Amino acid sequence: MSLPFISVRGLRVRFGRGANLIHAVDGVSFDVAEGEVFGLVGESGCGKSTILRAISALHTEWTGSVAIGGRPVARRRDPAMARIVQMVFQDPYGSLHPKHTVETALMEPIRIHGLDDGARRIDRVLTEVGLSPAFRYRYPHQLSGGQRQRVAIARALILAPRLLLLDEPTSALDVSVQAEILNLLSDIRRMENLTYILVSHDFGVIAHMCDRVAVMNHGVILEELTVEDLMQGRMRHDYTRELYEASAGYSRRLRARAEDADIAA
Amino acid sequence: MSEAILTVDGLSIRFRTPQGVLQAVRDISFTVGREKVGIVGESGSGKSMTGRSILKLTPPAAEVSARVLRFRDIDLAAADERTMRGIRGDRIGMILQDAKFALNPVQRVGRQIAEAFRIHRSASKAEARERTLAMLEAVKIRNPRRVFDLYPHEVSGGMGQRIMIAMMLIPEPDLLIADEPTSALDVTVRLSVLRILEELVSDRGLGLIFISHDLNLVATFCDRVLIMYAGRIVESLPAPELHRAQHPYTRGLLDSLPRIDARRARLPVLTRDPAWLAA
């Protein structure tokens, strides 16, 4: 790997104080090469989404260092960085303003960043995400969940970013729609040579999309795996194995293990 | 399969809207014995509406019709609201996706479970408390006395779902309808909740209707699976044979799941055939 595109060193995010102090992210370091898809996997509360929010400066209270494309990420909103880094959120029902048309939603970044030629840019990103330009006059309630997520992806793409932060982009969608959105994300990445950081709790999605994955628990990275190691079940930590086996469904073996855990507890 | 606890024949649910009649459930038939029956389908397939119609908890605008809707010896289709109140919670329990929203936020959880018991059985407060503590233990809560006095916001998601299960099981129902009971839970917590459900089904001999969108989970957890599409049951088969499903919709769903063991350049996308609606 040449010089990493993203370099995260000793990232820590804390919430609360005193007895309520929570180390949401407790010293995390990783590198991502340009054009790579890097996965973050773990259970709720493990800090995976918080990492994305720190990288995108949605959280500004963190320590450590983050560099993207050789430039350090500032602990404040930085318009120049926003053009490089964009985020797609989990819930397409919550991330689009219900009273804004698709056009208004897509025009906002263009206006904020003072770009010209808004109409052409909107047509281009809508086509790119597989929606006809006629969709620009629709409101979110006139769209299906999959179409909404396409609009959210279009909004992230309109500034021509280099890095997309994907926070559980398909977990609110039905499996058949999930397949369409995952295919779309793969196509876009190939066409635009984007880098992704993908947060998911679903090992199937991670194995399908990612080149490497970091397994998180309690704010730290337990281990980093290549997708080949993940698919072959070559993991070092028992916790990773537990998540991996649990993602296959309910089995007698896991049931026996849960019994042991109950007895031990 | 033993004798049927629930028999559904020709169930249809319609909504009259200004845009015309919306057919949420179209003429479906199934039975549930002492077993775990999974109902899978995508959003809008009618699976939750089916579960609710058994307890007559569909919205007032819904028009429900069925040739037979029988629970044990009770004709649910003809039952009035008074009879239904005697059945809900007492003989048929329901577990919803997000237990913490289903619990009363300003009442201690122990009191809510005890109330469920006292409403259906004439019991003293002390007896209800004893039964509640025993039930909390039965759903593998380690310190029932402590949990008894907690408020819903003080418990975790997995604990909330166990409390909900305890509340539903304390009147000892014959049938449990679980609507996405583990979808909001982390995988490791999900396993322990499923194990509790499985034990209760086998030990107490109740029937379980397990509504879910998760094909893998249903295939591995349930005994039988009904696949719903656009308000119809398009296929019904034993859970271990789900991967041998014949219907193109089921096949399409299975194919479109990302796999952990085999990477494909693109995921096959489901193409919906209008003929499935007519079938």
Interface residues (C-beta under 8 A of the other chain):
Chain A: E43 S44 G145 D174 V175 S176 Q178 A179 E180 L182 N183 S186 H201 D202 F203 G204 V205 A207 H208 M209 V227 L230 M231 E242 L243 Y244 A246 S247 A248 G249 Y250 S251 L254 R255 A258 E259 A261 D262 A265
Chain B: E42 S43 K140 R142 G157 D186 V187 T188 R190 L191 S192 L194 R195 E198 H213 L215 N216 L217 A219 T220 F221 G252 L253 S256 L257 P258 R259 I260 D261 A262 R263 R264 A265 R266 L267 P268 V269 L270
